[in-house]
């Protein structure tokens, strides 16, 4: 069982229709093990865990640069199985993301 806190950052924006405002990201925190910024691909720019875009994930202007766009039906990004991003139910970790929901009454999973 792992007892250390692992940081995982996934920068996502979903279903946005507003134009992006030019901004820069804050520096990545120490201990970051993965970061998928969505800059036209599903590459992990920290840990090398390249993802696979599934079921029509696309891209659009995001808060900073580009962002992933999900249609709200069945889109997802599949990350490879790797020991440093595999967590047991009892492991502590942090997941960080930005998202914009367009459907105000959407009752599906986040």
Secondary structure, 3 states (H helix, E strand, C coil): CCCCCEEEEECCCCCCCCCCCCCCCCCCCCCEEEEECCCCCCCCCCCCCCCEEECCCEEEECCCCEEEECCCCCCEEECCCCHHHCCCCCCCEEEECCCCCCCCCCCCCC
